[in-house]
Amino acid sequence: MSKTNPPIKNRKRQWKPILKYALIAIFIMVFLGVGVGAGLVAAVVKNEPVRSAQEIRDQVFKNNLLSSVYWSNGEKISDMKTDEFRIFVSYDQISDNVKNAVIAIEDRDFRNHNGVNLKAITRAALQQLTGSQVQTGGSTITQQLAKLTFFSMEKTYTRKTKEILLALRMEQVLSKDEILTAYLNKINYGKAANYQNVYGIEAAAKGYFNKDAKDLNVAESAYLAGIPQRPTAYSAFNQSSFDEEGYQLAKKRQALVLKAMLTEGFINQQQYNEALAYDIKGHFQGETLKKENNNKYGYLMQDIETRAAEAILKSRGITVDSTTYADELESARQELMTGGYKIYTTLDKKIYESMNEVANNNKNFPRPINYIYQGKKQTDRLLQVGATLIQNKTGAILGFVGGRDFENYQVNHATAKRQPGSSIKPVLDYAPALELGKIQPASAIDDIPKKDLNPITMITPTTGVSRQGSH
């Protein structure tokens, strides 16, 4: 009878050193891999600043906000014209339907992870490496907030690495509710029913449905939650009309959001069915900052923009004598557009609108002027007008007329600096001559050339432009 145990023991003895060296090799490879990875990360972030908790908080909650203009009685005239329509809203003023919809479609583990979802990142990486037709994002809501706040939209591994590290840091500084609030106030929701680019959930709620974010139902919340993935494609509106193709794409995306909400237990089957059947298109009724309103108050808003920017510089001690005044003024103007300012004027609404009603009544003016431009006869040039009503006691401007047809003629005739021409003669010529006794009201002056007189220089008080003459 043969003995089998010794050969088995011998085989075990043979495998032990192999297993030992294999484990050592694996340990070395892991150690080297970690070292190489750490070195690459260090190289990527070596020039990245170490952001303090306060800086992160300040930047995350810093958003472009609309600035508004008001009449003297406190009634709103209009918002300053800007490409971004955004209204900040706090966490408790956002519907739970919105929060659930965004978490379901963007980051279902949002409440549990520490800023990065390793499983999602690994899945996304494998899909990219294998060229999978299905591509899912690996970014958490925290990562997306980091990207929107601190980085460009370029798709590079360098930016992604920085984004991941900053997301881990942000989770230590901010609560989950703060992160979600900041995210919902930053993201782009495309062009809404008011034909404006809306940013943030409150502006989106008003722009699409004329509602507050806290009042959005399940269907509306799911619809809006689906837009930020591709705002341009999912926008149901273009510059001035409804876009059926964009709307249909957005509806398909809404169905995916609702399915995710059902899967995650945020809604039940009945709510799911009701939301799918909800007529989104029938409820579009955007809060508008109408184009005609901008044109109606065009001269006014144009003048206020300049005066308010000048006031900002004045408050900072920057004067027109500064060599960088023009650049500073433009910077102040941009700040004004996005800084959430409230600008109160001395203008009386009734007076302003009465003055402009007269100016815009074509019956008060001759027909459009005929003139030749570039060899072609033109017949649409309006006779323009400018006027200002000032309260002498205080210097407050109560009303003014900047011109007619702002859309085509944007020169403010009430405030533009112009050569006064002969209108200044009574002040600079006739009055001094009368005061000095050189002429009398009945004096006659021959309007003939005087070649023997030396020309004098006259400086106009409004423009500082000199001209030669022999008056």
VOPAGU-2260 file (C-alpha; in pm, 1 decimal, decimal comma):
REM VOPAGU-2260
SITE   aa  ch    i         X         Y         Z
SITE  MET   A    0       0,0       0,0       0,0
SITE  SER   A    1     154,6     332,8    -112,1
SITE  LYS   A    2     181,1     631,1     120,3
SITE  THR   A    3      33,5     955,2     -19,2
SITE  ASN   A    4      83,7    1195,1     271,5
SITE  PRO   A    5     456,6    1266,9     224,6
SITE  PRO   A    6     415,9    1386,1    -138,3
SITE  ILE   A    7     134,3    1622,8     -32,7
SITE  LYS   A    8     346,2    1767,6     245,0
SITE  ASN   A    9     630,7    1810,5       0,6
SITE  ARG   A   10     406,5    2002,2    -238,6
SITE  LYS   A   11     294,7    2231,2      43,5
SITE  ARG   A   12     655,1    2299,4     135,1
SITE  GLN   A   13     724,6    2387,5    -228,9
SITE  TRP   A   14     434,5    2639,2    -245,4
SITE  LYS   A   15     519,3    2821,1      75,7
SITE  PRO   A   16     823,0    3011,6     -54,5
SITE  ILE   A   17     640,3    3088,4    -379,8
SITE  LEU   A   18     341,5    3227,8    -188,9
SITE  LYS   A   19     575,0    3420,3      39,6
SITE  TYR   A   20     757,5    3588,0    -246,8
SITE  ALA   A   21     429,5    3651,0    -430,9
SITE  LEU   A   22     287,9    3835,1    -129,1
SITE  ILE   A   23     608,6    4036,1     -96,0
SITE  ALA   A   24     591,3    4124,6    -465,2
SITE  ILE   A   25     225,5    4229,6    -435,4
SITE  PHE   A   26     308,3    4440,4    -128,3
SITE  ILE   A   27     594,0    4609,7    -313,8
SITE  MET   A   28     374,3    4675,9    -617,6
SITE  VAL   A   29      98,8    4822,0    -401,1
SITE  PHE   A   30     352,7    5031,4    -212,8
SITE  LEU   A   31     504,2    5156,8    -538,1
SITE  GLY   A   32     160,7    5218,6    -686,0
SITE  VAL   A   33      57,0    5422,8    -384,6
SITE  GLY   A   34     385,6    5609,4    -398,7
SITE  VAL   A   35     354,5    5682,9    -769,1
SITE  GLY   A   36      -8,5    5786,7    -721,2
SITE  ALA   A   37      82,0    6015,5    -433,6
SITE  GLY   A   38     363,7    6163,5    -641,6
SITE  LEU   A   39     129,1    6231,7    -932,8
SITE  VAL   A   40    -128,1    6392,3    -703,6
SITE  ALA   A   41     142,9    6606,4    -543,8
SITE  ALA   A   42     262,4    6717,1    -887,9
SITE  VAL   A   43     -90,2    6805,9    -993,5
SITE  VAL   A   44    -177,0    7012,0    -686,1
SITE  LYS   A   45     162,5    7167,0    -614,0
SITE  ASN   A   46      47,3    7505,0    -748,6
SITE  GLU   A   47    -305,0    7473,7    -611,5
SITE  PRO   A   48    -361,6    7714,0    -318,8
SITE  VAL   A   49    -455,8    7575,9      22,5
SITE  ARG   A   50    -799,3    7726,8      75,6
SITE  SER   A   51    -914,0    7820,3     422,8
SITE  ALA   A   52   -1255,3    7725,3     557,2
SITE  GLN   A   53   -1366,9    8088,9     534,9
SITE  GLU   A   54   -1254,5    8123,2     173,0
SITE  ILE   A   55   -1440,8    7807,3      75,5
SITE  ARG   A   56   -1755,3    7928,0     249,3
SITE  ASP   A   57   -1733,4    8276,6      95,8
SITE  GLN   A   58   -1680,4    8150,1    -258,6
SITE  VAL   A   59   -1940,4    7874,3    -241,9
SITE  PHE   A   60   -2216,2    8113,7    -139,7
SITE  LYS   A   61   -2106,3    8394,1    -370,7
SITE  ASN   A   62   -2347,0    8417,5    -663,9
SITE  ASN   A   63   -2432,1    8668,3    -932,4
SITE  LEU   A   64   -2747,6    8843,5    -817,2
SITE  LEU   A   65   -2981,2    9079,5    -998,8
SITE  SER   A   66   -2960,8    9448,0    -914,3
SITE  SER   A   67   -3290,1    9638,6    -915,2
SITE  VAL   A   68   -3392,1   10002,9    -973,8
SITE  TYR   A   69   -3676,5   10183,8    -795,0
SITE  TRP   A   70   -3884,5   10500,9    -830,8
SITE  SER   A   71   -3875,6   10765,3    -557,0
SITE  ASN   A   72   -4185,7   10607,5    -396,2
SITE  GLY   A   73   -4012,6   10270,2    -362,8
SITE  GLU   A   74   -4195,6   10104,0    -652,3
SITE  LYS   A   75   -3972,0    9883,2    -864,7
SITE  ILE   A   76   -3889,1   10008,6   -1212,6
SITE  SER   A   77   -3697,0    9709,4   -1346,7
SITE  ASP   A   78   -3401,0    9481,3   -1288,9
SITE  MET   A   79   -3065,8    9565,9   -1440,0
SITE  LYS   A   80   -3016,6    9390,8   -1771,1
SITE  THR   A   81   -2788,9    9087,2   -1741,7
SITE  ASP   A   82   -2738,0    8751,8   -1910,2
SITE  GLU   A   83   -2788,0    8571,7   -1578,3
SITE  PHE   A   84   -3118,3    8582,9   -1392,7
SITE  ARG   A   85   -3051,6    8452,6   -1040,9
SITE  ILE   A   86   -3229,8    8482,8    -705,3
SITE  PHE   A   87   -3068,8    8336,0    -393,9
SITE  VAL   A   88   -3291,7    8117,7    -174,2
SITE  SER   A   89   -3222,7    7945,9     158,2
SITE  TYR   A   90   -3248,0    7570,8     227,0
SITE  ASP   A   91   -3585,9    7592,1     400,7
SITE  GLN   A   92   -3730,8    7783,3     104,7
SITE  ILE   A   93   -3667,3    7493,6    -136,7
SITE  SER   A   94   -3927,9    7220,8    -182,5
SITE  ASP   A   95   -3835,2    6873,0     -57,9
SITE  ASN   A   96   -3950,8    6753,8    -400,8
SITE  VAL   A   97   -3661,8    6948,1    -557,4
SITE  LYS   A   98   -3403,9    6818,5    -309,6
SITE  ASN   A   99   -3518,0    6459,1    -356,8
SITE  ALA   A  100   -3526,8    6486,7    -735,8
SITE  VAL   A  101   -3172,3    6627,3    -754,4
SITE  ILE   A  102   -3028,7    6368,8    -513,2
SITE  ALA   A  103   -3205,0    6082,8    -695,2
SITE  ILE   A  104   -3070,2    6171,8   -1039,9
SITE  GLU   A  105   -2734,0    6329,3    -952,6
SITE  ASP   A  106   -2601,7    6162,8    -638,0
SITE  ARG   A  107   -2814,2    5898,3    -466,3
SITE  ASP   A  108   -2549,4    5842,2    -193,0
SITE  PHE   A  109   -2517,3    6215,4    -121,3
SITE  ARG   A  110   -2618,6    6186,2     243,5
SITE  ASN   A  111   -2369,2    5907,6     314,3
SITE  HIS   A  112   -2040,5    5974,4     131,7
SITE  ASN   A  113   -1760,9    6207,8     239,3
SITE  GLY   A  114   -1754,6    6407,9     -82,6
SITE  VAL   A  115   -1638,4    6136,3    -321,5
SITE  ASN   A  116   -1816,1    5819,7    -433,4
SITE  LEU   A  117   -1538,8    5569,1    -513,5
SITE  LYS   A  118   -1780,9    5317,6    -660,0
SITE  ALA   A  119   -1924,1    5577,1    -901,0
SITE  ILE   A  120   -1576,3    5702,0    -999,7
SITE  THR   A  121   -1454,7    5345,6   -1064,5
SITE  ARG   A  122   -1763,7    5266,0   -1270,7
SITE  ALA   A  123   -1727,1    5584,0   -1477,9
SITE  ALA   A  124   -1355,1    5515,9   -1532,8
SITE  LEU   A  125   -1418,3    5159,6   -1651,5
SITE  GLN   A  126   -1693,3    5278,5   -1887,1
SITE  GLN   A  127   -1454,1    5530,8   -2036,0
SITE  LEU   A  128   -1166,1    5284,6   -2068,5
SITE  THR   A  129   -1382,6    5017,3   -2232,4
SITE  GLY   A  130   -1561,8    5265,0   -2458,4
SITE  SER   A  131   -1900,6    5168,4   -2318,3
SITE  GLN   A  132   -2203,4    5312,4   -2494,2
SITE  VAL   A  133   -2352,1    5390,0   -2151,7
SITE  GLN   A  134   -2153,7    5668,0   -1983,2
SITE  THR   A  135   -2250,3    5764,9   -1627,5
SITE  GLY   A  136   -2093,6    6052,1   -1437,6
SITE  GLY   A  137   -1880,4    5978,4   -1134,7
SITE  SER   A  138   -1905,6    6323,1    -979,6
SITE  THR   A  139   -2091,9    6376,6    -655,7
SITE  ILE   A  140   -2294,1    6690,8    -588,1
SITE  THR   A  141   -2003,3    6811,3    -374,6
SITE  GLN   A  142   -1759,1    6762,1    -663,1
SITE  GLN   A  143   -1990,3    6945,4    -900,9
SITE  LEU   A  144   -2013,6    7235,1    -654,6
SITE  ALA   A  145   -1633,8    7244,9    -629,2
SITE  LYS   A  146   -1605,9    7254,3   -1008,8
SITE  LEU   A  147   -1868,5    7525,9   -1049,0
SITE  THR   A  148   -1711,2    7739,6    -778,0
SITE  PHE   A  149   -1336,4    7705,8    -824,2
SITE  PHE   A  150   -1252,1    7542,0   -1156,7
SITE  SER   A  151   -1314,5    7569,4   -1528,9
SITE  MET   A  152   -1532,2    7323,0   -1719,2
SITE  GLU   A  153   -1238,2    7163,8   -1903,0
SITE  LYS   A  154   -1239,2    6783,6   -1897,1
SITE  THR   A  155    -888,7    6689,3   -1783,0
SITE  TYR   A  156    -751,3    6443,8   -1527,5
SITE  THR   A  157    -567,1    6732,1   -1361,5
SITE  ARG   A  158    -885,8    6926,1   -1301,0
SITE  LYS   A  159   -1064,6    6608,9   -1185,6
SITE  THR   A  160    -793,7    6533,4    -929,3
SITE  LYS   A  161    -810,1    6886,1    -788,5
SITE  GLU   A  162   -1188,6    6865,8    -782,0
SITE  ILE   A  163   -1184,4    6539,1    -581,6
SITE  LEU   A  164    -938,4    6669,1    -323,1
SITE  LEU   A  165   -1131,0    6994,7    -280,5
SITE  ALA   A  166   -1460,2    6803,8    -246,0
SITE  LEU   A  167   -1311,6    6607,7      45,3
SITE  ARG   A  168   -1207,5    6936,1     204,6
SITE  MET   A  169   -1547,2    7099,3     145,9
SITE  GLU   A  170   -1725,8    6814,1     325,4
SITE  GLN   A  171   -1519,8    6897,7     634,1
SITE  VAL   A  172   -1611,7    7266,7     616,0
SITE  LEU   A  173   -1978,0    7259,8     510,0
SITE  SER   A  174   -2280,7    7058,8     618,4
SITE  LYS   A  175   -2474,6    6847,0     368,8
SITE  ASP   A  176   -2762,6    7096,3     374,4
SITE  GLU   A  177   -2524,2    7385,8     304,2
SITE  ILE   A  178   -2364,5    7200,0      13,3
SITE  LEU   A  179   -2703,1    7116,9    -140,7
SITE  THR   A  180   -2825,3    7474,9     -92,6
SITE  ALA   A  181   -2515,6    7623,9    -256,6
SITE  TYR   A  182   -2539,8    7376,3    -545,2
SITE  LEU   A  183   -2908,0    7449,4    -611,1
SITE  ASN   A  184   -2837,2    7823,3    -612,5
SITE  LYS   A  185   -2548,9    7795,5    -863,3
SITE  ILE   A  186   -2648,5    7557,3   -1139,9
SITE  ASN   A  187   -2767,7    7660,1   -1486,3
SITE  TYR   A  188   -3128,6    7577,0   -1575,9
SITE  GLY   A  189   -3112,9    7694,2   -1936,6
SITE  LYS   A  190   -3341,0    7948,5   -2103,8
SITE  ALA   A  191   -3677,4    7962,7   -1932,3
SITE  ALA   A  192   -4027,7    8066,4   -2034,7
SITE  ASN   A  193   -3932,9    8429,5   -1967,7
SITE  TYR   A  194   -3665,7    8392,2   -2240,5
SITE  GLN   A  195   -3387,0    8451,3   -1988,6
SITE  ASN   A  196   -3093,8    8236,0   -1884,2
SITE  VAL   A  197   -3192,0    8129,5   -1533,5
SITE  TYR   A  198   -2942,7    8021,5   -1268,1
SITE  GLY   A  199   -3042,6    7869,8    -937,4
SITE  ILE   A  200   -3363,0    7692,4    -842,1
SITE  GLU   A  201   -3559,2    8003,7    -736,7
SITE  ALA   A  202   -3498,0    8183,5   -1066,9
SITE  ALA   A  203   -3580,4    7860,0   -1251,8
SITE  ALA   A  204   -3908,3    7815,1   -1060,1
SITE  LYS   A  205   -4010,8    8171,3   -1142,7
SITE  GLY   A  206   -3874,5    8163,0   -1496,6
SITE  TYR   A  207   -4058,5    7844,5   -1596,9
SITE  PHE   A  208   -4365,5    7826,4   -1373,9
SITE  ASN   A  209   -4390,6    8168,5   -1202,5
SITE  LYS   A  210   -4367,1    7992,1    -865,9
SITE  ASP   A  211   -4141,6    8002,0    -564,9
SITE  ALA   A  212   -3902,5    7707,5    -528,6
SITE  LYS   A  213   -4081,0    7600,2    -209,8
SITE  ASP   A  214   -4407,5    7548,9    -402,7
SITE  LEU   A  215   -4283,0    7321,8    -684,1
SITE  ASN   A  216   -4466,4    6990,3    -712,1
SITE  VAL   A  217   -4313,6    6651,3    -795,3
SITE  ALA   A  218   -4354,5    6683,2   -1174,4
SITE  GLU   A  219   -4212,6    7036,2   -1189,6
SITE  SER   A  220   -3924,9    6947,1    -958,3
SITE  ALA   A  221   -3831,5    6643,1   -1167,1
SITE  TYR   A  222   -3850,6    6849,4   -1485,5
SITE  LEU   A  223   -3614,1    7115,8   -1349,4
SITE  ALA   A  224   -3380,8    6860,5   -1189,5
SITE  GLY   A  225   -3317,9    6704,6   -1529,4
SITE  ILE   A  226   -3215,2    7024,5   -1709,1
SITE  PRO   A  227   -2866,0    7098,0   -1560,5
SITE  GLN   A  228   -2708,1    6790,3   -1722,3
SITE  ARG   A  229   -2741,1    6959,4   -2065,7
SITE  PRO   A  230   -2900,2    7304,5   -2021,6
SITE  THR   A  231   -2875,3    7403,3   -2387,3
SITE  ALA   A  232   -3025,8    7081,7   -2521,8
SITE  TYR   A  233   -3298,6    7058,6   -2258,1
SITE  SER   A  234   -3410,7    7423,1   -2283,7
SITE  ALA   A  235   -3769,9    7436,2   -2406,5
SITE  PHE   A  236   -3722,3    7798,7   -2515,1
SITE  ASN   A  237   -3482,2    7982,7   -2742,9
SITE  GLN   A  238   -3430,9    8356,6   -2782,3
SITE  SER   A  239   -3796,0    8441,6   -2837,3
SITE  SER   A  240   -4009,7    8131,7   -2886,9
SITE  PHE   A  241   -4097,3    7781,3   -2768,2
SITE  ASP   A  242   -3861,4    7501,5   -2877,1
SITE  GLU   A  243   -4054,6    7176,5   -2922,7
SITE  GLU   A  244   -3743,3    6963,9   -2975,6
SITE  GLY   A  245   -3579,7    7088,2   -2657,9
SITE  TYR   A  246   -3904,2    7035,9   -2467,1
SITE  GLN   A  247   -3935,9    6673,7   -2580,3
SITE  LEU   A  248   -3576,6    6601,2   -2476,0
SITE  ALA   A  249   -3644,4    6760,5   -2138,3
SITE  LYS   A  250   -3959,8    6548,0   -2095,4
SITE  LYS   A  251   -3760,5    6229,1   -2158,6
SITE  ARG   A  252   -3507,8    6342,6   -1902,0
SITE  GLN   A  253   -3790,0    6418,1   -1657,8
SITE  ALA   A  254   -3913,8    6058,0   -1693,7
SITE  LEU   A  255   -3566,1    5932,3   -1595,5
SITE  VAL   A  256   -3565,2    6157,1   -1289,3
SITE  LEU   A  257   -3909,1    6036,0   -1182,6
SITE  LYS   A  258   -3798,9    5672,5   -1225,9
SITE  ALA   A  259   -3494,7    5739,2   -1007,8
SITE  MET   A  260   -3714,4    5904,9    -743,3
SITE  LEU   A  261   -3944,3    5601,0    -743,4
SITE  THR   A  262   -3649,6    5360,1    -717,3
SITE  GLU   A  263   -3500,1    5552,1    -426,0
SITE  GLY   A  264   -3834,8    5559,3    -243,0
SITE  PHE   A  265   -3881,2    5937,8    -260,2
SITE  ILE   A  266   -4222,8    5893,5    -426,7
SITE  ASN   A  267   -4474,3    5609,6    -451,2
SITE  GLN   A  268   -4627,3    5455,0    -762,9
SITE  GLN   A  269   -4932,9    5681,7    -756,7
SITE  GLN   A  270   -4720,4    5997,7    -731,9
SITE  TYR   A  271   -4502,3    5864,4   -1013,1
SITE  ASN   A  272   -4802,3    5809,6   -1242,9
SITE  GLU   A  273   -4953,7    6148,7   -1159,8
SITE  ALA   A  274   -4624,2    6327,8   -1225,5
SITE  LEU   A  275   -4580,3    6156,5   -1562,3
SITE  ALA   A  276   -4930,4    6265,9   -1665,1
SITE  TYR   A  277   -4883,5    6626,5   -1544,3
SITE  ASP   A  278   -4905,2    6884,4   -1824,7
SITE  ILE   A  279   -4571,7    7067,0   -1789,1
SITE  LYS   A  280   -4615,8    7268,8   -2107,8
SITE  GLY   A  281   -4956,1    7389,7   -1995,0
SITE  HIS   A  282   -4805,1    7528,9   -1675,6
SITE  PHE   A  283   -4523,9    7731,3   -1834,1
SITE  GLN   A  284   -4585,3    8094,7   -1738,6
SITE  GLY   A  285   -4252,9    8261,3   -1677,7
SITE  GLU   A  286   -4215,6    8573,9   -1466,9
SITE  THR   A  287   -4097,1    8820,2   -1728,1
SITE  LEU   A  288   -3859,6    9109,2   -1742,6
SITE  LYS   A  289   -4015,9    9206,5   -2071,8
SITE  LYS   A  290   -3812,0    9331,8   -2362,3
SITE  GLU   A  291   -4065,5    9606,7   -2423,1
SITE  ASN   A  292   -4023,0    9712,7   -2060,3
SITE  ASN   A  293   -3647,4    9738,0   -2113,1
SITE  ASN   A  294   -3707,8    9949,4   -2422,2
SITE  LYS   A  295   -3971,2   10161,5   -2246,1
SITE  TYR   A  296   -3720,2   10255,0   -1977,3
SITE  GLY   A  297   -3415,1   10214,7   -2198,4
SITE  TYR   A  298   -3278,7   10567,9   -2162,5
SITE  LEU   A  299   -3348,2   10561,7   -1790,7
SITE  MET   A  300   -3175,8   10226,8   -1724,8
SITE  GLN   A  301   -2881,6   10326,0   -1944,6
SITE  ASP   A  302   -2828,7   10648,9   -1749,3
SITE  ILE   A  303   -2874,0   10484,3   -1408,4
SITE  GLU   A  304   -2619,8   10217,0   -1497,3
SITE  THR   A  305   -2355,8   10483,5   -1560,8
SITE  ARG   A  306   -2446,8   10704,9   -1264,2
SITE  ALA   A  307   -2459,4   10412,7   -1020,7
SITE  ALA   A  308   -2120,1   10283,9   -1139,8
SITE  GLU   A  309   -1977,8   10633,9   -1092,2
SITE  ALA   A  310   -2126,9   10643,0    -740,9
SITE  ILE   A  311   -1954,8   10313,3    -656,2
SITE  LEU   A  312   -1618,0   10456,6    -760,5
SITE  LYS   A  313   -1682,3   10779,7    -571,6
SITE  SER   A  314   -1753,3   10583,8    -253,3
SITE  ARG   A  315   -1409,6   10423,4    -294,7
SITE  GLY   A  316   -1232,7   10752,9    -346,2
SITE  ILE   A  317   -1162,2   10689,8    -715,5
SITE  THR   A  318   -1195,1   11010,9    -915,5
SITE  VAL   A  319   -1208,7   11090,9   -1285,6
SITE  ASP   A  320    -848,1   11210,5   -1259,8
SITE  SER   A  321    -732,4   10851,2   -1208,8
SITE  THR   A  322    -537,0   10711,8   -1503,5
SITE  THR   A  323    -731,0   10385,3   -1471,8
SITE  TYR   A  324   -1072,6   10548,5   -1431,5
SITE  ALA   A  325   -1217,9   10403,3   -1753,5
SITE  ASP   A  326   -1119,4   10048,4   -1656,0
SITE  GLU   A  327   -1239,3   10102,8   -1299,7
SITE  LEU   A  328   -1572,8   10231,8   -1429,4
SITE  GLU   A  329   -1624,9    9923,3   -1646,2
SITE  SER   A  330   -1536,8    9698,4   -1352,1
SITE  ALA   A  331   -1786,2    9885,0   -1132,2
SITE  ARG   A  332   -2050,5    9849,4   -1403,4
SITE  GLN   A  333   -1999,7    9472,1   -1413,7
SITE  GLU   A  334   -2015,8    9457,4   -1034,8
SITE  LEU   A  335   -2337,6    9655,3   -1047,1
SITE  MET   A  336   -2495,4    9408,5   -1289,6
SITE  THR   A  337   -2430,1    9105,5   -1069,6
SITE  GLY   A  338   -2397,1    9241,6    -716,7
SITE  GLY   A  339   -2759,7    9239,8    -603,8
SITE  TYR   A  340   -2772,3    9618,6    -554,3
SITE  LYS   A  341   -3096,6    9808,0    -486,9
SITE  ILE   A  342   -3082,8   10150,0    -655,0
SITE  TYR   A  343   -3331,8   10414,7    -547,0
SITE  THR   A  344   -3381,6   10716,9    -773,0
SITE  THR   A  345   -3535,5   11062,7    -718,9
SITE  LEU   A  346   -3756,5   11010,3   -1023,2
SITE  ASP   A  347   -4129,0   11059,3    -989,9
SITE  LYS   A  348   -4299,9   10785,8   -1192,1
SITE  LYS   A  349   -4600,4   10998,6   -1288,1
SITE  ILE   A  350   -4385,8   11289,8   -1404,4
SITE  TYR   A  351   -4139,7   11067,8   -1592,6
SITE  GLU   A  352   -4408,6   10875,9   -1778,4
SITE  SER   A  353   -4606,5   11191,9   -1860,0
SITE  MET   A  354   -4300,2   11356,4   -2013,4
SITE  ASN   A  355   -4216,7   11049,1   -2218,8
SITE  GLU   A  356   -4576,2   11002,8   -2327,6
SITE  VAL   A  357   -4557,0   11342,2   -2497,0
SITE  ALA   A  358   -4217,8   11260,2   -2651,6
SITE  ASN   A  359   -4336,8   10929,0   -2791,3
SITE  ASN   A  360   -4653,8   11067,6   -2946,8
SITE  ASN   A  361   -4574,8   11102,0   -3318,7
SITE  LYS   A  362   -4849,0   11362,7   -3356,8
SITE  ASN   A  363   -4631,7   11607,6   -3165,4
SITE  PHE   A  364   -4351,2   11588,6   -3423,8
SITE  PRO   A  365   -4303,4   11622,0   -3799,4
SITE  ARG   A  366   -4285,4   11310,3   -4008,5
SITE  PRO   A  367   -3953,8   11116,6   -4011,2
SITE  ILE   A  368   -3672,9   11304,3   -4182,3
SITE  ASN   A  369   -3568,5   11205,3   -4534,1
SITE  TYR   A  370   -3193,2   11184,1   -4577,4
SITE  ILE   A  371   -2928,9   11013,8   -4787,5
SITE  TYR   A  372   -2706,0   10749,2   -4627,5
SITE  GLN   A  373   -2441,4   10559,7   -4827,6
SITE  GLY   A  374   -2606,3   10667,8   -5150,1
SITE  LYS   A  375   -2952,9   10546,7   -5048,9
SITE  LYS   A  376   -3254,0   10751,2   -4951,5
SITE  GLN   A  377   -3362,7   10689,0   -4591,2
SITE  THR   A  378   -3702,9   10784,5   -4451,9
SITE  ASP   A  379   -3698,2   10652,3   -4094,1
SITE  ARG   A  380   -3492,5   10908,6   -3906,8
SITE  LEU   A  381   -3698,4   11046,2   -3619,0
SITE  LEU   A  382   -3675,1   11401,6   -3498,1
SITE  GLN   A  383   -3518,0   11359,6   -3153,2
SITE  VAL   A  384   -3578,1   11544,4   -2828,5
SITE  GLY   A  385   -3423,1   11569,5   -2482,5
SITE  ALA   A  386   -3555,6   11731,1   -2165,5
SITE  THR   A  387   -3492,2   11728,2   -1790,6
SITE  LEU   A  388   -3713,8   11842,7   -1502,0
SITE  ILE   A  389   -3515,4   11932,2   -1187,3
SITE  GLN   A  390   -3644,4   12033,9    -846,3
SITE  ASN   A  391   -3453,0   12358,2    -789,2
SITE  LYS   A  392   -3465,6   12342,1    -410,6
SITE  THR   A  393   -3294,2   12002,5    -381,9
SITE  GLY   A  394   -3140,3   11944,6    -724,1
SITE  ALA   A  395   -3331,8   11616,4    -754,2
SITE  ILE   A  396   -3411,4   11500,4   -1106,1
SITE  LEU   A  397   -3786,7   11435,8   -1113,0
SITE  GLY   A  398   -3815,3   11330,9   -1475,5
SITE  PHE   A  399   -3644,7   11343,1   -1812,0
SITE  VAL   A  400   -3679,3   11249,6   -2177,1
SITE  GLY   A  401   -3373,8   11080,7   -2324,7
SITE  GLY   A  402   -3505,1   11049,0   -2677,6
SITE  ARG   A  403   -3745,4   10861,7   -2900,3
SITE  ASP   A  404   -3724,5   10495,1   -3008,2
SITE  PHE   A  405   -3449,8   10363,9   -2777,5
SITE  GLU   A  406   -3414,4   10037,8   -2970,4
SITE  ASN   A  407   -3277,9   10222,1   -3273,9
SITE  TYR   A  408   -3144,2   10548,9   -3125,6
SITE  GLN   A  409   -2960,8   10496,9   -2798,5
SITE  VAL   A  410   -2801,6   10839,0   -2753,7
SITE  ASN   A  411   -2944,6   11000,6   -2440,3
SITE  HIS   A  412   -3030,3   11352,4   -2555,1
SITE  ALA   A  413   -3092,0   11469,0   -2198,3
SITE  THR   A  414   -2744,2   11388,0   -2065,3
SITE  ALA   A  415   -2511,0   11356,5   -2364,9
SITE  LYS   A  416   -2230,2   11613,6   -2373,0
SITE  ARG   A  417   -2253,0   11810,4   -2696,9
SITE  GLN   A  418   -2112,3   12122,0   -2864,2
SITE  PRO   A  419   -2356,8   12402,2   -2767,4
SITE  GLY   A  420   -2302,6   12599,3   -3088,7
SITE  SER   A  421   -2472,3   12938,4   -3112,3
SITE  SER   A  422   -2698,3   12866,5   -2813,8
SITE  ILE   A  423   -2412,9   12970,2   -2584,8
SITE  LYS   A  424   -2370,1   13316,8   -2745,0
SITE  PRO   A  425   -2614,6   13496,0   -2513,0
SITE  VAL   A  426   -2403,8   13383,8   -2215,7
SITE  LEU   A  427   -2050,4   13421,0   -2350,7
SITE  ASP   A  428   -2093,6   13708,6   -2599,6
SITE  TYR   A  429   -2407,5   13920,0   -2575,7
SITE  ALA   A  430   -2447,1   13935,1   -2196,2
SITE  PRO   A  431   -2084,6   14041,4   -2127,7
SITE  ALA   A  432   -2107,9   14300,9   -2409,9
SITE  LEU   A  433   -2425,2   14445,3   -2261,4
SITE  GLU   A  434   -2273,4   14449,2   -1911,9
SITE  LEU   A  435   -1966,0   14636,3   -2035,8
SITE  GLY   A  436   -2178,9   14887,5   -2225,7
SITE  LYS   A  437   -2035,3   14788,6   -2561,6
SITE  ILE   A  438   -2377,9   14724,5   -2710,9
SITE  GLN   A  439   -2740,5   14801,7   -2630,3
SITE  PRO   A  440   -3054,1   14591,5   -2696,9
SITE  ALA   A  441   -3117,0   14799,0   -3009,3
SITE  SER   A  442   -2756,0   14792,9   -3134,4
SITE  ALA   A  443   -2712,1   14685,6   -3495,1
SITE  ILE   A  444   -2407,9   14487,4   -3599,7
SITE  ASP   A  445   -2311,6   14438,4   -3960,7
SITE  ASP   A  446   -2274,8   14068,3   -4037,0
SITE  ILE   A  447   -1975,1   14113,3   -4267,2
SITE  PRO   A  448   -1623,8   13964,5   -4260,8
SITE  LYS   A  449   -1368,5   14153,0   -4052,0
SITE  LYS   A  450   -1031,9   14049,1   -4189,9
SITE  ASP   A  451    -842,6   14298,0   -3978,4
SITE  LEU   A  452    -956,7   14140,5   -3650,4
SITE  ASN   A  453    -743,3   13878,3   -3479,6
SITE  PRO   A  454    -932,1   13557,9   -3415,0
SITE  ILE   A  455   -1004,2   13472,6   -3053,1
SITE  THR   A  456   -1030,6   13133,5   -2889,4
SITE  MET   A  457   -1354,3   13032,9   -2723,7
SITE  ILE   A  458   -1376,4   12740,8   -2478,6
SITE  THR   A  459   -1719,7   12589,9   -2440,0
SITE  PRO   A  460   -1796,3   12521,4   -2073,7
SITE  THR   A  461   -1955,2   12182,1   -2130,5
SITE  THR   A  462   -1707,3   12012,4   -2359,1
SITE  GLY   A  463   -1377,9   12195,0   -2315,4
SITE  VAL   A  464   -1343,3   12199,8   -2695,9
SITE  SER   A  465   -1178,0   12513,1   -2836,8
SITE  ARG   A  466   -1268,9   12676,4   -3163,8
SITE  GLN   A  467   -1152,5   12984,0   -3352,1
SITE  GLY   A  468   -1379,7   13272,0   -3435,4
SITE  SER   A  469   -1407,3   13649,9   -3475,4
SITE  HIS   A  470   -1734,1   13713,6   -3293,0
